[in-house]
Structure formats: structure tokens, C-alpha cells
Amino acid sequence: MKKKYCLILIILILFIFSACSKAQGEAPAIVEENEQQEEISENGNYINDEIPTEENSKSSKDPTLAIDLSHEPNELGEIMILMYHGIGEEETDWQRTPENFRKDLEYMYQNKYQMISLNDYAKGEIYTKAGYTPIILTFDDGRQNNFNLIEVNGKMVLDPDCVVGILEEFKSKYSDFSVTASFFLGTNIFGQKEYVKEKLDFLIENGYDLGNHTYSHDKLENLSGEEIQAEIGSVNNIITNYIQDYAIETLALPHGSNPKNEYEHFMLKGEYEGNKYETAAVLDVGWRPAYSPFDKLTDFTSLYRVTASEINVDNCGMNDYFKQYAENKRERFISDGNPDVVTIPKRHEKYLNMDVVGDKVVNIYE
């Protein structure tokens, strides 16, 4: 009997010892879990001090609280739509030298201008950094010096002194410089017919826009409704034959000539050879900056441009306005940094166009 009790006692002791050992063996697992929790915290997840508080919860619901008013944002200020044509060895009314075009871009970068898409401007979608001013570059006529390919070592490469070559150069030089432009095309698309599709594909893939500059470059004021449809529709058809999924939304008027009032609707919407077109923004020739897209004074069917030249500009050239903005003689658009918020000084409140603002949050400050 004693042997029986001893055997039971031994079994009981072994069971208790085994349970204790098992419990001790589980302890490292708990430590590993804690270490994993700590590691997750270091990676930015589950950090205790990032648990939403009432204050930052309000901030997430009200994006205006994150706007830095020290930049003095003014999203009803002016935006320059620059009207360029060509790049060449000689400086003329309608042509910049490569050196002067580089000088233009350098000035923009150093003075807090950022290029934006004309298409985005027409939709009121401004993605400019806080404290910076949007600027729009446009090039009329589709000249070969806008986008030229040259042969180097048996290969066709981008000409470093054409418009696109210089823009791409600045894109590489300044990674924080938003680079884009709109090219308004007719029937001669950058010359070099054998490379048209390659050039158009490159532009779309690299963030540039295409616009319409009509088929014959005739003044629209002299044309009938059917003729206007043919002028616009034929160019759209030519471009979309190369890039089928691209919508052409902008038009640069040849000679700044608007159609007669009774034919204006053909400029904005029409159909040619079975293909429909719709124009969101129409550009005049250059003489003054455009208004903000959120301004009641903005007429998207007749947008002002500024001549990007230093010759025969009658004090209304690009450099004249750059100087006036630098001296605070005109109010330029200054971004709040949030495309979903429109921030303006209270003194401009009466000019705000809520139809363009749409669902964006309005932020008015004194």
C-alpha cells in the first residue's frame, strides 16, 4: 500500500513540475508578442500618442485647420497663362532663344511659381504647393522646334534645345519643380511626320496636354457654323487617330479671333465626320493675366493670356507682370496647398464663383 501511495505522490510531483515548466516556457512567447507590439509602434502603427484625440479628430474633419495662413493664401488672385510659339536661335516677337527660355523657367522656379495643366485650371483643380503660384505654359502652332528629334550615333533622340527638351531638362534638374505645358496643334504636328505618334505618346505619358489650334488657322469671325465645326473637328480627328483615348478639351483661337455670337456654340460643342467634340477652355491672344478659375469674372470661353516675349509687348509682357507681382502691385494666386479647399481673403468674398468651387471647402480669413 505504501508503494502505491509513493507512486501516486511521485506522479503528482512530476505533473506539478511539468505544469510549472510549461508555464515558464510560455513566458518568452509573451515577451515576443510585446516586442512585436513595440516593433509595430516603431513602424508607425498603434502608437499610443497617435490615438485620435478630440482635437486632431476635429482637424481631420475640418481641413481648413491645417491651412498655413502665414503664406497669405489668395486663391482668387491672378494666374498667368503664358503664350509661347517657337524656340530658335534668334529672339523675335514670337520666338524665344533656348537661353532665354531656360532663363524664364529658372525665374519661375526661384520665385515660387509652379506649372499646372490648363485642363486642370479649367476644372478648378489646383494642385500647387502651399505658398506657391500656379502658372500655365502654352505653345501655339505645333512647330518642330517645340518637339524635335535629332540623330545622335545612329539613334533619334530628343533635341536638348527644343521646348520639350528644355522642359525635360528642368524636370531632371529640379525634382520638386512641377513641369507641364499645353501644345496647340493644327495639321502640321511638330514636323517629322514619321515620328508624330511617337511624339504625341511621349507628351501624354509625361504629363503634357494637347489642344486644338484649328485646321487652317483662319479667323473664326469670318466662318459659318459648319466651317467652324470643320476647323475644330478635323484637327481633333487627326490627333485622336494617333491617340484614340485622349480627349481634347482646349482651343487656342487663331489670331485671337472669336466667332460671331450666333456661331459661338459651334466653337464650344459640335460634331464632325461622326466624332463629337466639347471645348472646356478657349484662349485668346496675350495681353494680361487670367483670373482665378474661382473668380466670377473668369470667362472660360475667352481666357486672357500673357505674351511670353520681351519684344513689342507694350508693357504687357511676361516680365512686366513678373515684376509687378514681385513689387506687390498686382495680386497673384497663392495656393493654400489643398486642392479640396479654396482659401481667400475676406475682401474678395464677393467675387467667389460657387459654381466652380463646387464641393470644395471654402476657407475665408481676415
C-alpha positions in Angstrom: 0.0 0.0 0.0 2.8 2.4 0.9 4.4 1.7 -2.5 1.1 2.6 -4.1 0.9 5.9 -2.3 4.5 6.7 -3.1 3.9 6.1 -6.8 0.9 8.4 -6.7 2.9 11.0 -4.9 5.7 10.8 -7.5 3.3 11.1 -10.4 1.7 14.1 -8.7 5.1 15.8 -8.2 6.0 15.2 -11.8 2.7 16.6 -13.0 3.2 19.8 -10.9 6.8 20.2 -12.1 5.7 19.7 -15.7 3.0 22.3 -15.4 5.4 24.8 -13.9 8.0 24.2 -16.7 5.3 24.7 -19.3 4.3 28.0 -17.8 7.9 29.1 -17.7 8.3 28.0 -21.3 5.4 30.2 -22.4 7.0 33.4 -20.9 9.2 34.1 -23.9 6.2 33.9 -26.2 4.7 36.8 -24.2 7.9 38.8 -24.5 8.0 38.2 -28.2 4.5 39.4 -28.5 5.4 42.6 -26.6 8.5 43.0 -28.8 6.3 42.6 -31.9 4.0 45.3 -30.5 6.9 47.6 -29.9 8.2 47.0 -33.4 4.9 47.8 -34.9 4.9 51.0 -32.9 8.3 52.0 -34.3 6.9 51.5 -37.8 4.2 54.0 -37.2 1.3 51.7 -36.3 -0.5 51.5 -33.0 1.4 54.4 -31.4 -0.3 55.4 -28.3 0.2 59.1 -28.9 -1.4 58.8 -32.3 -4.7 57.5 -31.0 -7.2 60.1 -32.3 -8.0 62.8 -29.8 -10.9 65.2 -29.9 -8.5 67.9 -31.2 -7.0 66.0 -34.1 -10.3 64.4 -34.8 -11.7 67.9 -35.5 -8.7 68.7 -37.6 -9.4 65.7 -39.8 -13.0 66.7 -40.3 -12.1 70.4 -40.9 -9.3 70.6 -43.5 -9.2 74.4 -43.1 -7.5 74.0 -39.7 -4.4 72.6 -41.5 -4.1 75.6 -43.8 -1.0 77.7 -43.0 -2.2 81.3 -43.2 1.3 82.7 -42.8 1.6 82.1 -46.6 -1.2 84.6 -47.0 -3.0 82.3 -49.5 -5.2 84.0 -52.1 -6.9 81.6 -54.4 -8.7 84.5 -56.1 -5.5 86.0 -57.3 -4.4 86.1 -60.9 -2.8 83.3 -62.9 -0.6 83.9 -65.9 -1.3 81.8 -69.0 1.9 82.3 -71.0 1.6 82.4 -74.7 4.7 81.0 -76.4 5.1 80.0 -80.0 8.6 78.9 -81.0 12.2 78.4 -79.8 15.1 79.3 -82.1 18.5 80.9 -82.5 17.0 84.5 -82.9 14.8 86.3 -80.4 11.7 87.7 -82.2 8.2 88.7 -81.3 7.0 85.1 -81.4 10.2 83.2 -80.7 12.4 82.7 -77.6 16.0 81.6 -77.8 16.8 78.4 -75.8 18.9 80.5 -73.4 16.0 82.9 -72.7 13.5 80.1 -72.3 15.8 78.5 -69.7 16.0 81.9 -68.1 12.2 82.1 -67.9 12.0 78.6 -66.3 14.7 79.4 -63.8 12.9 82.6 -62.8 9.7 80.6 -62.2 11.5 78.1 -60.1 13.4 80.6 -58.0 10.3 82.8 -57.4 7.8 80.2 -56.3 5.9 79.6 -59.4 4.7 76.1 -60.3 3.4 75.0 -63.7 -0.1 73.5 -63.8 -2.2 71.9 -66.6 -4.5 74.2 -68.5 -7.0 71.3 -68.4 -6.8 71.3 -64.6 -7.2 75.1 -64.4 -10.4 74.8 -66.5 -11.8 72.3 -64.0 -10.7 74.3 -60.9 -8.3 71.5 -59.9 -5.2 73.3 -58.5 -2.5 71.0 -57.1 0.1 73.7 -56.4 2.1 73.6 -53.2 1.2 75.9 -50.3 2.6 79.4 -50.8 3.3 78.9 -54.5 1.7 80.5 -57.5 0.4 78.3 -60.4 1.5 79.3 -63.9 0.4 77.8 -67.3 2.7 77.4 -70.3 1.0 77.2 -73.8 2.7 76.8 -77.2 0.8 77.6 -80.4 1.2 76.1 -83.9 2.9 72.8 -83.1 6.2 73.9 -84.6 9.0 71.4 -85.0 11.2 73.4 -82.6 8.6 72.7 -79.9 9.4 68.9 -80.2 12.4 68.0 -82.3 14.2 64.7 -82.7 17.9 64.7 -83.8 20.2 61.8 -84.8 23.0 61.0 -82.4 25.2 57.9 -83.0 22.6 56.5 -85.4 19.7 57.0 -83.0 16.9 59.6 -82.9 16.9 61.4 -79.6 15.3 64.4 -78.1 16.8 67.7 -79.2 18.1 69.3 -75.9 17.4 72.8 -77.3 13.8 72.3 -78.3 10.9 73.2 -76.0 10.3 69.6 -74.7 14.0 69.0 -74.4 14.4 72.1 -72.2 11.3 71.3 -70.1 12.6 67.7 -69.5 16.0 69.1 -68.6 14.3 71.2 -65.9 12.3 68.3 -64.7 15.5 66.4 -64.1 17.3 69.4 -62.7 14.7 70.2 -60.1 12.7 67.2 -58.9 10.4 69.4 -56.9 9.5 71.6 -60.0 6.2 70.6 -61.4 6.7 70.7 -65.2 4.0 70.6 -67.8 2.7 72.6 -70.8 -0.1 72.6 -73.4 0.7 72.4 -77.1 -2.0 73.7 -79.5 -1.8 71.8 -82.8 -3.1 72.2 -86.3 -2.4 69.9 -89.2 1.5 70.0 -89.1 2.1 68.3 -85.8 5.7 69.1 -84.8 7.0 68.3 -88.3 8.8 65.0 -88.9 5.7 63.2 -89.9 7.2 59.7 -89.4 7.5 60.5 -85.6 4.1 62.1 -84.9 2.7 59.2 -83.0 5.9 58.7 -81.0 5.9 62.4 -80.1 2.2 62.5 -79.1 2.6 59.3 -77.0 5.6 60.8 -75.2 3.8 64.0 -74.4 0.8 62.3 -72.9 2.9 59.7 -71.0 5.0 62.5 -69.5 2.3 64.8 -68.2 1.8 67.3 -71.1 -1.5 68.4 -72.7 -2.7 68.8 -76.3 -5.1 71.4 -77.5 -6.7 72.5 -80.8 -5.5 75.4 -82.9 -7.8 74.7 -85.9 -7.2 73.2 -89.3 -6.4 76.3 -91.5 -5.6 78.9 -88.8 -8.3 81.2 -90.3 -10.1 83.8 -88.2 -13.2 82.3 -86.8 -15.1 85.6 -87.1 -15.2 85.0 -90.8 -16.5 81.5 -90.7 -20.0 79.9 -90.6 -21.1 77.4 -88.0 -20.4 74.4 -90.3 -17.0 75.8 -91.2 -16.1 76.2 -87.5 -17.1 72.6 -86.9 -14.8 71.5 -89.7 -11.9 73.6 -88.4 -12.1 72.2 -84.9 -13.4 68.7 -85.6 -10.9 67.9 -88.3 -7.9 68.6 -86.0 -9.5 66.6 -83.2 -9.9 63.7 -85.6 -6.3 63.9 -86.8 -5.0 63.9 -83.2 -7.3 61.1 -82.0 -6.3 58.9 -85.0 -2.9 58.8 -83.3 -4.0 58.6 -79.7 -7.6 57.2 -79.5 -8.3 57.6 -75.8 -7.3 61.2 -75.5 -10.0 63.9 -75.0 -9.0 67.3 -76.5 -10.7 69.9 -74.2 -9.0 73.2 -75.0 -8.8 75.6 -78.0 -6.4 78.4 -78.8 -8.1 80.9 -81.1 -6.0 81.7 -84.3 -5.3 85.5 -84.3 -7.5 85.7 -81.1 -10.5 85.8 -83.4 -13.8 84.8 -81.8 -16.7 83.6 -83.9 -19.8 85.7 -84.4 -22.2 85.4 -81.5 -24.7 83.2 -83.4 -22.0 80.7 -84.1 -20.2 80.6 -80.7 -21.9 77.4 -79.7 -20.2 75.6 -82.6 -16.8 76.6 -81.0 -17.8 75.0 -77.7 -19.5 71.8 -78.8 -20.1 70.1 -82.1 -19.6 67.1 -84.3 -17.5 66.4 -87.4 -17.4 63.3 -89.5 -19.3 61.4 -86.8 -17.0 62.4 -84.0 -18.1 64.8 -81.2 -16.0 67.4 -79.5 -16.5 69.6 -76.5 -14.3 72.6 -75.5 -13.8 73.4 -71.8 -11.5 76.4 -72.2 -10.8 78.8 -75.1 -7.7 81.0 -75.2 -7.3 84.5 -76.7 -4.0 86.1 -77.7 -1.8 87.5 -75.0 -2.1 90.8 -73.1 -2.9 90.3 -69.4 -3.0 87.6 -66.7 -6.1 85.4 -66.3 -8.4 85.5 -63.3 -8.6 82.6 -60.9 -10.9 79.8 -62.0 -12.9 80.5 -58.9 -13.5 84.2 -59.8 -16.8 85.3 -61.1 -15.0 87.4 -63.7 -13.5 84.3 -65.4 -14.9 83.6 -68.8 -13.7 80.1 -69.8 -14.8 80.9 -73.4 -12.3 83.8 -73.6 -9.3 83.4 -71.3 -6.6 86.0 -71.2 -3.0 85.1 -72.0 0.3 86.9 -71.5 2.8 87.2 -74.3 6.0 85.3 -73.4 8.3 87.7 -75.1 10.4 90.9 -74.5 9.8 92.4 -77.9 6.8 94.6 -78.8 4.8 93.7 -75.8 3.8 97.3 -74.9 4.5 96.8 -71.2 2.2 93.8 -71.1 4.7 91.0 -71.5 5.6 88.2 -69.1 8.5 90.1 -67.5 6.3 93.1 -66.9 3.9 91.1 -64.9 6.6 89.1 -63.0 7.9 92.5 -61.9 4.5 93.8 -60.8 3.9 90.7 -58.8 7.3 90.9 -57.1 6.6 94.5 -56.2 3.1 93.6 -54.9 1.4 95.9 -57.5 -0.9 93.1 -58.5 -2.4 90.2 -56.6 -1.3 86.8 -57.8 -2.9 83.5 -56.9 -1.2 82.0 -53.9 -2.1 78.4 -53.2 -3.2 77.0 -49.8 -1.7 73.6 -50.7 -5.0 71.7 -50.6 -6.9 71.2 -53.9 -10.1 70.4 -52.0 -10.1 73.8 -50.1 -10.4 77.3 -51.6 -8.8 79.8 -49.3 -9.4 83.6 -49.9 -9.0 86.8 -48.0 -12.4 88.1 -46.9 -12.0 91.3 -49.0 -12.5 89.1 -52.1 -15.5 87.1 -50.9 -18.0 88.7 -53.3 -16.1 87.5 -56.3 -16.2 83.8 -55.4 -17.9 81.7 -58.0 -19.5 78.8 -56.1 -20.5 77.0 -59.3 -16.8 76.4 -60.0 -15.9 75.8 -56.3 -18.5 73.0 -56.3 -17.9 70.6 -53.4 -14.7 72.1 -52.2 -14.5 73.6 -48.8 -14.4 77.4 -48.7 -11.9 79.0 -46.2 -12.3 82.8 -45.7 -9.9 84.6 -43.4 -9.5 88.3 -42.4 
